[in-house]
């Protein structure tokens, strides 16, 4: 199985795909919030990865066979999966207490953490302007979290933990880039996490109602389709061009949170979300201006 597929660039198609992906992710988070208020978090997250794994195997296993599951760095794949599992569990648990828009905005701290940590962990150069963007994003987090105030909800720490795990997931994904195929990575992540949660499932199982089972099927399908769209979007346009459009997820989350749950962020939360979006957009712009670094492929023995 080849490591990359070379498609002709079509930036508008890539932008459309990533915006649709963010809408699907917002839909996934909405269903997670709804089901997480009814069933145990472990059960909800298990359903997400079970559907993800079945769809991945159904779509790609007939064509690629065993090569779909063959990794040159299985240890890194396991670490990547566990980071995403931690992010999923913490985020879904946080959604039981935190409005959808605020939780989504806090989770978008992850790309900025990646920028901050890429210097010591990956040896990448981070400019002073990029550090400034990271600092502004943390100021935005403080506007949303407001530690010490009467409005502070300790559950926001769950979503902050989710962002940290998600940053680890992205850092390991960078390490695996050029080593394993993206389809292999996504399939192994789903299978690892599905198996891990299956071991815990008997302790949390509650037989779902039919309509809730259908919603869980939709939740997993939204996540799977969103990741596929992201993969295709990056084949049509550069990541630096697409990165700003990923913040559309905060807009979708705010809209859905208001229409379905009646949650309207207050002025301080709106300011914090705006600061996070602005810092993310600035980071994407700075990355576009930076000269391309030579890409080193990791050797394996």
ABEGO torsion letter per residue (X at the ends): XBABBBBBBBAAAAAAAAAAAAAAAAAAAAAAAAAAAABBAAAAAAAAAAAAAAAAAAAAAAAAEAAAABBABAAAAAAAAAAAAAAAAAAAAAAAABBAAAAAAAAAAAAAAAAAAAAAAAGBBBBAAAAAAAAAAAAAAAAAAGBGBAABBAAAAAAAAAAAAAAAAAAAAAAABGABBAAAAAAAAAAAAAAAAAAAAAAABBBBBAAAAAAAAAAAAAAAAAAAAAAAAAAABBAAAAAAAAAAAAAAAAAAAAAAAGBBBBAAAAAAAAAAAAAAAAAAAAAAABBBBBBBBBBBX
